[in-house]
Amino acid sequence: MSAPDEDDEGFNPLDGGAATPPRMIGGGCLARYDPEELNDDSGVDFPALADESADPEAG
């Protein structure tokens, strides 16, 4: 069995991340993700928002 320090040699938790957020539009409290940049790979699906006939009061 190896020493714990040997397993972590060369590991940097700040390296590697491949995920990047979509482009933002607006600024301050009006900042939001650009809807043109969102797709099925963005990881979130809100079918009620896509339905223009959804009643906002029904929440």
PDB file of N, CA, C and O in Angstrom:
ATOM      1  N   MET A   1       0.846  -1.181   0.000  1.00  0.00           N
ATOM      2  CA  MET A   1       0.000   0.000   0.000  1.00  0.00           C
ATOM      3  C   MET A   1       0.893   1.247   0.000  1.00  0.00           C
ATOM      4  O   MET A   1       1.904   1.282   0.701  1.00  0.00           O
ATOM      5  N   SER A   2       0.534   2.244  -0.763  1.00  0.00           N
ATOM      6  CA  SER A   2       1.361   3.445  -0.858  1.00  0.00           C
ATOM      7  C   SER A   2       0.968   4.464   0.205  1.00  0.00           C
ATOM      8  O   SER A   2      -0.130   4.419   0.758  1.00  0.00           O
ATOM      9  N   ALA A   3       1.881   5.372   0.473  1.00  0.00           N
ATOM     10  CA  ALA A   3       1.620   6.430   1.443  1.00  0.00           C
ATOM     11  C   ALA A   3       0.592   7.397   0.865  1.00  0.00           C
ATOM     12  O   ALA A   3       0.552   7.594  -0.350  1.00  0.00           O
ATOM     13  N   PRO A   4      -0.236   8.000   1.706  1.00  0.00           N
ATOM     14  CA  PRO A   4      -1.268   8.922   1.219  1.00  0.00           C
ATOM     15  C   PRO A   4      -0.725  10.081   0.399  1.00  0.00           C
ATOM     16  O   PRO A   4      -1.388  10.547  -0.528  1.00  0.00           O
ATOM     17  N   ASP A   5       0.486  10.557   0.731  1.00  0.00           N
ATOM     18  CA  ASP A   5       1.059  11.684  -0.007  1.00  0.00           C
ATOM     19  C   ASP A   5       1.388  11.313  -1.449  1.00  0.00           C
ATOM     20  O   ASP A   5       1.337  12.167  -2.333  1.00  0.00           O
ATOM     21  N   GLU A   6       1.724  10.055  -1.694  1.00  0.00           N
ATOM     22  CA  GLU A   6       2.088   9.630  -3.036  1.00  0.00           C
ATOM     23  C   GLU A   6       0.886   9.622  -3.977  1.00  0.00           C
ATOM     24  O   GLU A   6       1.040   9.877  -5.171  1.00  0.00           O
ATOM     25  N   ASP A   7      -0.309   9.332  -3.457  1.00  0.00           N
ATOM     26  CA  ASP A   7      -1.505   9.289  -4.295  1.00  0.00           C
ATOM     27  C   ASP A   7      -1.878  10.671  -4.829  1.00  0.00           C
ATOM     28  O   ASP A   7      -2.403  10.793  -5.936  1.00  0.00           O
ATOM     29  N   ASP A   8      -1.609  11.698  -4.049  1.00  0.00           N
ATOM     30  CA  ASP A   8      -2.006  13.051  -4.415  1.00  0.00           C
ATOM     31  C   ASP A   8      -0.901  13.821  -5.128  1.00  0.00           C
ATOM     32  O   ASP A   8      -1.082  14.993  -5.457  1.00  0.00           O
ATOM     33  N   GLU A   9       0.225  13.190  -5.368  1.00  0.00           N
ATOM     34  CA  GLU A   9       1.341  13.884  -5.997  1.00  0.00           C
ATOM     35  C   GLU A   9       0.943  14.366  -7.389  1.00  0.00           C
ATOM     36  O   GLU A   9       0.482  13.581  -8.217  1.00  0.00           O
ATOM     37  N   GLY A  10       1.122  15.646  -7.637  1.00  0.00           N
ATOM     38  CA  GLY A  10       0.803  16.208  -8.937  1.00  0.00           C
ATOM     39  C   GLY A  10      -0.662  16.585  -9.115  1.00  0.00           C
ATOM     40  O   GLY A  10      -1.047  17.087 -10.171  1.00  0.00           O
ATOM     41  N   PHE A  11      -1.474  16.349  -8.105  1.00  0.00           N
ATOM     42  CA  PHE A  11      -2.897  16.688  -8.214  1.00  0.00           C
ATOM     43  C   PHE A  11      -3.130  18.119  -7.774  1.00  0.00           C
ATOM     44  O   PHE A  11      -2.723  18.510  -6.680  1.00  0.00           O
ATOM     45  N   ASN A  12      -3.780  18.898  -8.614  1.00  0.00           N
ATOM     46  CA  ASN A  12      -4.147  20.265  -8.278  1.00  0.00           C
ATOM     47  C   ASN A  12      -5.653  20.394  -8.482  1.00  0.00           C
ATOM     48  O   ASN A  12      -6.117  20.285  -9.617  1.00  0.00           O
ATOM     49  N   PRO A  13      -6.433  20.623  -7.423  1.00  0.00           N
ATOM     50  CA  PRO A  13      -7.885  20.688  -7.565  1.00  0.00           C
ATOM     51  C   PRO A  13      -8.359  21.854  -8.429  1.00  0.00           C
ATOM     52  O   PRO A  13      -9.511  21.866  -8.862  1.00  0.00           O
ATOM     53  N   LEU A  14      -7.499  22.826  -8.685  1.00  0.00           N
ATOM     54  CA  LEU A  14      -7.892  23.961  -9.517  1.00  0.00           C
ATOM     55  C   LEU A  14      -7.668  23.693 -11.003  1.00  0.00           C
ATOM     56  O   LEU A  14      -8.116  24.472 -11.844  1.00  0.00           O
ATOM     57  N   ASP A  15      -6.986  22.612 -11.330  1.00  0.00           N
ATOM     58  CA  ASP A  15      -6.754  22.238 -12.721  1.00  0.00           C
ATOM     59  C   ASP A  15      -7.888  21.352 -13.207  1.00  0.00           C
ATOM     60  O   ASP A  15      -8.556  20.683 -12.419  1.00  0.00           O
ATOM     61  N   GLY A  16      -8.088  21.356 -14.481  1.00  0.00           N
ATOM     62  CA  GLY A  16      -8.908  20.311 -15.085  1.00  0.00           C
ATOM     63  C   GLY A  16     -10.327  20.647 -15.433  1.00  0.00           C
ATOM     64  O   GLY A  16     -10.789  20.158 -16.464  1.00  0.00           O
ATOM     65  N   GLY A  17     -11.049  21.406 -14.710  1.00  0.00           N
ATOM     66  CA  GLY A  17     -12.472  21.590 -14.971  1.00  0.00           C
ATOM     67  C   GLY A  17     -12.764  21.938 -16.420  1.00  0.00           C
ATOM     68  O   GLY A  17     -12.159  22.851 -16.980  1.00  0.00           O
ATOM     69  N   ALA A  18     -13.689  21.211 -17.022  1.00  0.00           N
ATOM     70  CA  ALA A  18     -13.999  21.412 -18.433  1.00  0.00           C
ATOM     71  C   ALA A  18     -15.310  22.165 -18.632  1.00  0.00           C
ATOM     72  O   ALA A  18     -15.576  22.651 -19.731  1.00  0.00           O
ATOM     73  N   ALA A  19     -16.117  22.268 -17.610  1.00  0.00           N
ATOM     74  CA  ALA A  19     -17.416  22.927 -17.746  1.00  0.00           C
ATOM     75  C   ALA A  19     -17.244  24.443 -17.803  1.00  0.00           C
ATOM     76  O   ALA A  19     -16.453  25.017 -17.055  1.00  0.00           O
ATOM     77  N   THR A  20     -17.979  25.069 -18.682  1.00  0.00           N
ATOM     78  CA  THR A  20     -17.988  26.526 -18.761  1.00  0.00           C
ATOM     79  C   THR A  20     -19.436  26.994 -18.858  1.00  0.00           C
ATOM     80  O   THR A  20     -20.230  26.388 -19.577  1.00  0.00           O
ATOM     81  N   PRO A  21     -19.787  28.046 -18.156  1.00  0.00           N
ATOM     82  CA  PRO A  21     -21.167  28.529 -18.225  1.00  0.00           C
ATOM     83  C   PRO A  21     -21.437  29.211 -19.558  1.00  0.00           C
ATOM     84  O   PRO A  21     -20.503  29.678 -20.210  1.00  0.00           O
ATOM     85  N   PRO A  22     -22.698  29.275 -19.974  1.00  0.00           N
ATOM     86  CA  PRO A  22     -23.035  30.005 -21.199  1.00  0.00           C
ATOM     87  C   PRO A  22     -22.766  31.501 -21.030  1.00  0.00           C
ATOM     88  O   PRO A  22     -22.610  31.997 -19.914  1.00  0.00           O
ATOM     89  N   ARG A  23     -22.716  32.200 -22.148  1.00  0.00           N
ATOM     90  CA  ARG A  23     -22.475  33.648 -22.140  1.00  0.00           C
ATOM     91  C   ARG A  23     -23.586  34.349 -21.370  1.00  0.00           C
ATOM     92  O   ARG A  23     -24.751  33.959 -21.451  1.00  0.00           O
ATOM     93  N   MET A  24     -23.215  35.395 -20.618  1.00  0.00           N
ATOM     94  CA  MET A  24     -24.181  36.188 -19.854  1.00  0.00           C
ATOM     95  C   MET A  24     -24.522  37.453 -20.637  1.00  0.00           C
ATOM     96  O   MET A  24     -23.676  38.017 -21.331  1.00  0.00           O
ATOM     97  N   ILE A  25     -25.761  37.882 -20.515  1.00  0.00           N
ATOM     98  CA  ILE A  25     -26.173  39.175 -21.069  1.00  0.00           C
ATOM     99  C   ILE A  25     -26.755  40.001 -19.929  1.00  0.00           C
ATOM    100  O   ILE A  25     -27.202  39.453 -18.921  1.00  0.00           O
ATOM    101  N   GLY A  26     -26.748  41.293 -20.091  1.00  0.00           N
ATOM    102  CA  GLY A  26     -27.220  42.173 -19.032  1.00  0.00           C
ATOM    103  C   GLY A  26     -26.134  42.354 -17.988  1.00  0.00           C
ATOM    104  O   GLY A  26     -25.008  41.887 -18.155  1.00  0.00           O
ATOM    105  N   GLY A  27     -26.483  43.031 -16.923  1.00  0.00           N
ATOM    106  CA  GLY A  27     -25.521  43.262 -15.863  1.00  0.00           C
ATOM    107  C   GLY A  27     -26.224  43.509 -14.545  1.00  0.00           C
ATOM    108  O   GLY A  27     -27.409  43.837 -14.508  1.00  0.00           O
ATOM    109  N   GLY A  28     -25.484  43.349 -13.470  1.00  0.00           N
ATOM    110  CA  GLY A  28     -26.048  43.558 -12.139  1.00  0.00           C
ATOM    111  C   GLY A  28     -27.201  42.607 -11.870  1.00  0.00           C
ATOM    112  O   GLY A  28     -27.096  41.408 -12.129  1.00  0.00           O
ATOM    113  N   CYS A  29     -28.302  43.137 -11.350  1.00  0.00           N
ATOM    114  CA  CYS A  29     -29.443  42.286 -11.017  1.00  0.00           C
ATOM    115  C   CYS A  29     -30.199  41.838 -12.269  1.00  0.00           C
ATOM    116  O   CYS A  29     -31.095  40.999 -12.174  1.00  0.00           O
ATOM    117  N   LEU A  30     -29.855  42.381 -13.436  1.00  0.00           N
ATOM    118  CA  LEU A  30     -30.498  41.969 -14.691  1.00  0.00           C
ATOM    119  C   LEU A  30     -29.664  40.964 -15.474  1.00  0.00           C
ATOM    120  O   LEU A  30     -30.034  40.598 -16.590  1.00  0.00           O
ATOM    121  N   ALA A  31     -28.542  40.508 -14.910  1.00  0.00           N
ATOM    122  CA  ALA A  31     -27.688  39.538 -15.591  1.00  0.00           C
ATOM    123  C   ALA A  31     -28.411  38.209 -15.722  1.00  0.00           C
ATOM    124  O   ALA A  31     -29.085  37.762 -14.794  1.00  0.00           O
ATOM    125  N   ARG A  32     -28.264  37.586 -16.877  1.00  0.00           N
ATOM    126  CA  ARG A  32     -28.902  36.295 -17.128  1.00  0.00           C
ATOM    127  C   ARG A  32     -28.127  35.589 -18.228  1.00  0.00           C
ATOM    128  O   ARG A  32     -27.374  36.211 -18.978  1.00  0.00           O
ATOM    129  N   TYR A  33     -28.326  34.269 -18.311  1.00  0.00           N
ATOM    130  CA  TYR A  33     -27.699  33.517 -19.387  1.00  0.00           C
ATOM    131  C   TYR A  33     -28.394  33.847 -20.699  1.00  0.00           C
ATOM    132  O   TYR A  33     -29.612  34.012 -20.750  1.00  0.00           O
ATOM    133  N   ASP A  34     -27.603  33.939 -21.750  1.00  0.00           N
ATOM    134  CA  ASP A  34     -28.125  34.224 -23.082  1.00  0.00           C
ATOM    135  C   ASP A  34     -28.950  33.029 -23.553  1.00  0.00           C
ATOM    136  O   ASP A  34     -28.401  31.937 -23.699  1.00  0.00           O
ATOM    137  N   PRO A  35     -30.261  33.202 -23.796  1.00  0.00           N
ATOM    138  CA  PRO A  35     -31.100  32.082 -24.230  1.00  0.00           C
ATOM    139  C   PRO A  35     -30.630  31.460 -25.542  1.00  0.00           C
ATOM    140  O   PRO A  35     -30.884  30.282 -25.795  1.00  0.00           O
ATOM    141  N   GLU A  36     -29.954  32.234 -26.372  1.00  0.00           N
ATOM    142  CA  GLU A  36     -29.435  31.714 -27.637  1.00  0.00           C
ATOM    143  C   GLU A  36     -28.335  30.677 -27.405  1.00  0.00           C
ATOM    144  O   GLU A  36     -28.096  29.825 -28.261  1.00  0.00           O
ATOM    145  N   GLU A  37     -27.668  30.744 -26.256  1.00  0.00           N
ATOM    146  CA  GLU A  37     -26.563  29.840 -25.943  1.00  0.00           C
ATOM    147  C   GLU A  37     -27.034  28.559 -25.258  1.00  0.00           C
ATOM    148  O   GLU A  37     -26.289  27.580 -25.212  1.00  0.00           O
ATOM    149  N   LEU A  38     -28.260  28.548 -24.723  1.00  0.00           N
ATOM    150  CA  LEU A  38     -28.754  27.380 -23.994  1.00  0.00           C
ATOM    151  C   LEU A  38     -29.243  26.321 -24.971  1.00  0.00           C
ATOM    152  O   LEU A  38     -29.853  26.631 -25.994  1.00  0.00           O
ATOM    153  N   ASN A  39     -28.962  25.056 -24.636  1.00  0.00           N
ATOM    154  CA  ASN A  39     -29.394  23.935 -25.472  1.00  0.00           C
ATOM    155  C   ASN A  39     -29.637  22.721 -24.587  1.00  0.00           C
ATOM    156  O   ASN A  39     -29.593  22.831 -23.362  1.00  0.00           O
ATOM    157  N   ASP A  40     -29.892  21.570 -25.191  1.00  0.00           N
ATOM    158  CA  ASP A  40     -30.164  20.358 -24.423  1.00  0.00           C
ATOM    159  C   ASP A  40     -28.978  19.935 -23.564  1.00  0.00           C
ATOM    160  O   ASP A  40     -29.164  19.242 -22.564  1.00  0.00           O
ATOM    161  N   ASP A  41     -27.772  20.333 -23.930  1.00  0.00           N
ATOM    162  CA  ASP A  41     -26.589  19.972 -23.166  1.00  0.00           C
ATOM    163  C   ASP A  41     -26.358  20.904 -21.969  1.00  0.00           C
ATOM    164  O   ASP A  41     -25.422  20.687 -21.199  1.00  0.00           O
ATOM    165  N   SER A  42     -27.191  21.933 -21.802  1.00  0.00           N
ATOM    166  CA  SER A  42     -27.021  22.872 -20.702  1.00  0.00           C
ATOM    167  C   SER A  42     -27.395  22.258 -19.359  1.00  0.00           C
ATOM    168  O   SER A  42     -26.994  22.774 -18.316  1.00  0.00           O
ATOM    169  N   GLY A  43     -28.153  21.169 -19.364  1.00  0.00           N
ATOM    170  CA  GLY A  43     -28.410  20.432 -18.142  1.00  0.00           C
ATOM    171  C   GLY A  43     -29.678  20.777 -17.397  1.00  0.00           C
ATOM    172  O   GLY A  43     -29.927  20.197 -16.341  1.00  0.00           O
ATOM    173  N   VAL A  44     -30.488  21.683 -17.888  1.00  0.00           N
ATOM    174  CA  VAL A  44     -31.728  22.037 -17.211  1.00  0.00           C
ATOM    175  C   VAL A  44     -32.840  22.107 -18.241  1.00  0.00           C
ATOM    176  O   VAL A  44     -32.651  22.601 -19.353  1.00  0.00           O
ATOM    177  N   ASP A  45     -33.998  21.606 -17.851  1.00  0.00           N
ATOM    178  CA  ASP A  45     -35.144  21.624 -18.750  1.00  0.00           C
ATOM    179  C   ASP A  45     -36.342  22.187 -17.996  1.00  0.00           C
ATOM    180  O   ASP A  45     -36.741  21.636 -16.970  1.00  0.00           O
ATOM    181  N   PHE A  46     -36.912  23.267 -18.488  1.00  0.00           N
ATOM    182  CA  PHE A  46     -38.090  23.868 -17.892  1.00  0.00           C
ATOM    183  C   PHE A  46     -39.203  23.886 -18.931  1.00  0.00           C
ATOM    184  O   PHE A  46     -39.430  24.914 -19.570  1.00  0.00           O
ATOM    185  N   PRO A  47     -39.905  22.763 -19.114  1.00  0.00           N
ATOM    186  CA  PRO A  47     -40.928  22.695 -20.158  1.00  0.00           C
ATOM    187  C   PRO A  47     -42.058  23.701 -19.954  1.00  0.00           C
ATOM    188  O   PRO A  47     -42.647  24.158 -20.934  1.00  0.00           O
ATOM    189  N   ALA A  48     -42.375  24.054 -18.722  1.00  0.00           N
ATOM    190  CA  ALA A  48     -43.456  25.017 -18.480  1.00  0.00           C
ATOM    191  C   ALA A  48     -43.082  26.404 -18.984  1.00  0.00           C
ATOM    192  O   ALA A  48     -43.956  27.172 -19.386  1.00  0.00           O
ATOM    193  N   LEU A  49     -41.805  26.731 -18.967  1.00  0.00           N
ATOM    194  CA  LEU A  49     -41.379  28.035 -19.463  1.00  0.00           C
ATOM    195  C   LEU A  49     -41.478  28.116 -20.978  1.00  0.00           C
ATOM    196  O   LEU A  49     -41.711  29.191 -21.530  1.00  0.00           O
ATOM    197  N   ALA A  50     -41.304  26.997 -21.645  1.00  0.00           N
ATOM    198  CA  ALA A  50     -41.390  26.981 -23.108  1.00  0.00           C
ATOM    199  C   ALA A  50     -42.829  27.107 -23.574  1.00  0.00           C
ATOM    200  O   ALA A  50     -43.078  27.556 -24.692  1.00  0.00           O
ATOM    201  N   ASP A  51     -43.782  26.718 -22.736  1.00  0.00           N
ATOM    202  CA  ASP A  51     -45.189  26.793 -23.090  1.00  0.00           C
ATOM    203  C   ASP A  51     -45.689  28.210 -22.832  1.00  0.00           C
ATOM    204  O   ASP A  51     -45.883  28.595 -21.679  1.00  0.00           O
ATOM    205  N   GLU A  52     -45.900  28.990 -23.891  1.00  0.00           N
ATOM    206  CA  GLU A  52     -46.310  30.375 -23.742  1.00  0.00           C
ATOM    207  C   GLU A  52     -47.684  30.513 -23.119  1.00  0.00           C
ATOM    208  O   GLU A  52     -48.034  31.574 -22.603  1.00  0.00           O
ATOM    209  N   SER A  53     -48.466  29.440 -23.166  1.00  0.00           N
ATOM    210  CA  SER A  53     -49.807  29.517 -22.571  1.00  0.00           C
ATOM    211  C   SER A  53     -49.812  29.181 -21.095  1.00  0.00           C
ATOM    212  O   SER A  53     -50.873  29.166 -20.470  1.00  0.00           O
ATOM    213  N   ALA A  54     -48.633  28.907 -20.516  1.00  0.00           N
ATOM    214  CA  ALA A  54     -48.569  28.590 -19.080  1.00  0.00           C
ATOM    215  C   ALA A  54     -49.021  29.796 -18.274  1.00  0.00           C
ATOM    216  O   ALA A  54     -48.620  30.925 -18.556  1.00  0.00           O
ATOM    217  N   ASP A  55     -49.844  29.559 -17.284  1.00  0.00           N
ATOM    218  CA  ASP A  55     -50.380  30.626 -16.444  1.00  0.00           C
ATOM    219  C   ASP A  55     -49.384  30.937 -15.338  1.00  0.00           C
ATOM    220  O   ASP A  55     -49.138  30.070 -14.499  1.00  0.00           O
ATOM    221  N   PRO A  56     -48.791  32.143 -15.290  1.00  0.00           N
ATOM    222  CA  PRO A  56     -47.808  32.454 -14.269  1.00  0.00           C
ATOM    223  C   PRO A  56     -48.411  32.489 -12.864  1.00  0.00           C
ATOM    224  O   PRO A  56     -47.683  32.342 -11.882  1.00  0.00           O
ATOM    225  N   GLU A  57     -49.705  32.679 -12.755  1.00  0.00           N
ATOM    226  CA  GLU A  57     -50.378  32.717 -11.468  1.00  0.00           C
ATOM    227  C   GLU A  57     -50.637  31.322 -10.914  1.00  0.00           C
ATOM    228  O   GLU A  57     -50.944  31.182  -9.730  1.00  0.00           O
ATOM    229  N   ALA A  58     -50.521  30.280 -11.751  1.00  0.00           N
ATOM    230  CA  ALA A  58     -50.858  28.915 -11.337  1.00  0.00           C
ATOM    231  C   ALA A  58     -49.795  28.299 -10.451  1.00  0.00           C
ATOM    232  O   ALA A  58     -50.070  27.315  -9.764  1.00  0.00           O
ATOM    233  N   GLY A  59     -48.547  28.864 -10.442  1.00  0.00           N
ATOM    234  CA  GLY A  59     -47.393  28.377  -9.714  1.00  0.00           C
ATOM    235  C   GLY A  59     -47.664  27.575  -8.559  1.00  0.00           C
ATOM    236  O   GLY A  59     -46.736  27.124  -7.888  1.00  0.00           O
TER     237      GLY A  59
END
